[in-house]
Amino acid sequence: MPLRTFPARRAVQALRARSNMVAAAFGPFARKVMSLSALTALGQASFVIALPVLSRLYTPADFGLFTIYLSIVNIGGPIVGLKFESALYAARTKQEAGITLALSVLTITIMSGFAAIALFMFSRQLMGTLNPAARWMAWYLPFGLLLAGMWSASSAWAVRSEAISTLGIARLAQPAAMTGMQLVAGLTMPASGIILIGAHLISHVAYSTFIFSRTVTLSDLSALVPNRWSVVLRHARAHSSFPLFVLPAQISFLAVSNLPPLLLSLFYGAEIAGYCGIAYRLVAAPLAIASLPLGAIFTSVVSRLPHGAVVVPLARRVFLASLFFVAIPILLLGATAPAFAPAVLGDRWLATGEIIAAFALIGAAQSLGVPFMEVTSIFRSQALRFVIEFVPAALVIGSILLGGLYGWLPLKTIWLMSIAGAGSSLVGLAVLWRRLPAMVDSAVRYRAAEETPRQPPER
């Protein structure tokens, strides 16, 4: 009997043919995505593997403090940078990108300084309302805001510079280093939420330092020379649409995943923030592993080749990849979480499995939209992004307030929040898809008009 008739042989041939089809469809794009996804997955895997130990070293209250800190920092990070880093994707030349990076770093530094001054001025009033652990957390906030802003700026610069391998190594090292420090500290000293925060700060310093050291050249640094600040300030005025529209849009997007622990802790206690923090970390892991790399490579390609013949077909493939490799696995995770979570995390984390099931809806919806977040920055449609991101945030916050004020059980409130957020996110994605061809055509006409040489006036 010929070897090719064996089922195993036919299965191998079918798999190879399918792999060739994927490679032909995506080409170099697929290789870059898989490389970045693999490195990001290894970094996220370090946390998932260590989670059964971390959940026994630290209490839900410890993770609750850490989650509240992360919620403030993740939302405040874009605020201190005013989202000028998103202008890097629209930069047409390396010189313009360097000026934009200088503007972003300058803004992050100044705004973080204002946050530190405000904390110092109102420290007495603030400290009187917080418990001892939260008081220590408050002093870390200005540093956390600074490093969150630098994380965004360095990530955007790496994408703009096509330094995908550098970005991948950083995405591997940062969560792995943070998890390692949290484990060592928890095993060698009394565990607390402050230790979790300290490890987060140190790992973020290493992340941005590594990327900038590998990608910023002397010519890029020329934009930081004092006699160029006037150019930077003019650049800020020219890109005022980013703080006006992209900033509130990004805050709205981040509010969907970061405000719920804060608001839920106000109504139901600090432990619920810890449950939500662990639940969302698990649900968001596929987003970090696949959706963010897809978005990074998609943004890099579109910023260089903003033509309809490239953008629209590639966007379809990215959507299908997000659907089958991210959204559906997240929904499967949610369906099985109530059964496996108590066994993996321990009995005191029983509620986490039910919360993962609820969060899976909003996580799956976000996974479909995350790869296309920066398309509006490239095509200068910032107002559209604001509307798309603001509506889900308003519905999520409104759902939590409704449930808390009417005394609903925490899980009922979380389910309402997730359903409202997922539905509105999908509607926003549909609006973006409908507008995408028009945005591409408008951008092509705009660039063609800019590149057309102007004729001298007739005399």
Buried (B, 14 or more C-beta within 10 A) or exposed (E): EEEEEEEEEEEEEEEEEEEEEBBEBBEEBBEBBBBBBEBBBBBBBBBBEBBEBBBBBBBBBBBBBBBBBBBBBBBBBBBBBBBBBBBBBBBEEEBBBBBBBBBBBBBBBEBBEEBBEEBEEEEEEBBEEEEEBBBBBBBBBBBBBBBBBBBBBBBBBBBBBBBBBBBBBBBBBBBBBBBBBBBEBBEEEEBBBBBBBBBBBBBBBBBBEBBBEBBBEEEBEEBBEEEBBEBBEEBBEEBEBBBBBBBBBBBBBBBBBBBBBBBBBBBBBBBBBBBBBBBBBBBBBBBBBBBBBBBBBBBBBBBEEBEBEBBEEBBEBBBEBBEEBBBBBBBEBBEEBBEEBBEBBEEBBEBBBBBBBBBBBBBBBBBBBBBBBBBBBBBBBBBBBBEBBBBBBBBBBEBBBBBBEEEBEBBEBBBBBBBBBBBBBBBBBEBBBEBBEEBBEBBBEEEEEEEEEEEEEEE
